[in-house]
């Protein structure tokens, strides 16, 4: 998984062709840490077709807010630099992430 920062977000996500999944997370978000292994398994499964990235919002809050990420965990899926899917909330599950991924593939 590509680690994103405010320095490389535009290049890795907005200027990227194809499908990019961004996992917005924080060390203080228990659910983020809980679903992370599942997201990493998806990254292995779909690595041929999807670029998987993650952004720790610590130090990147403005960037997260600019992408309308107001709660954690949040998974955003971009296609050719355009945001197509925004999943978030306390009931977010890896199965829902995979279902949305399949829709854009």
N, C-alpha and C positions, 0 to 999 in steps of 0.2 A: 504494500500500500504506500502511495506517495504521501508524505507528510506535507501539508499545505501551511503556508504562512501568508501574511499580507503581501510579501514580496513576490511569491510565485503563483498566487491564486489565479490571477488573470491569465497568465500563460498556460497553466496546467488545466484550467477549467473553462474559462470564457473564450479563450482563443484555441480551444482544442476541438478537433474533429472527432465525431463519433460520440459514444456514450461515456459519460463520466459520472460516477457516484461519489458524493461528498458526505462523509460522516462527520457531523458537527458534534463535538463532545467536550467534556470537562472532567478533570479528576474528581470533582466534588459531586458528579452526577452518577449515582449508583446504577441506575438503569443503563446509562451509557456504557459503563464498564461491564455490566451484565450481558448486553447484546454484542459487545465488540468481538468476542470469539466467533459468534455466529456470522457476523459481517465478514470477518477474515476468512471463514470457510467459503462464503459466497465469492469472495475475491479469488480464491483458488479455483472454484468451479467455473467462474465466468471470465477469467482473466484474458481469454482469447478475444472477447467481444466488448469488454467493459474495462475502463480505467477506474480503479478503486483508489480513493484518496480519503484522508481524514484531516480535520482541522480542529485543533484544541482551541477553544474560544478564549482561553487565557491569553491576554495580549492581542487578541484579534476580535474583540467585541464589536467594534465599528464595522468590520468586514461582515461579521455574522448578521448584524442588524441591517446592513445594506442588502443582504440576501433575504431579508424578512424572517430570519431565524430568531424567534422570540422565546422559545423554550427548548429544553433538551430532554431526551436526545432528538436530533433532527437529521433526517436523511434526505438529501436533495439529489435528484437525478437530472443531469443536463444532457441534451442532445445537440451536438454541433454548437455548443456554447449557450444554448437557450434552456432556461429552467423549464422542465416538463412535469416533474413530480416533486411534491414536498410532503414528506411524512414526518410526523412528530407526535409526541404525547406519551403519557405514562403507560399506555397500553400498546406501545409499538413493539411488534414482534418481528423476528427474522423472516418468518413465513410471509408476512405482508410485504416486506422489502423485496423478497424474491418474486412474489406475484407481480409487483409493479415493474421490476426489472424485465420480466418475461414480456410484459405489455410493450415495452419500448424496443425490445430486441427484434 
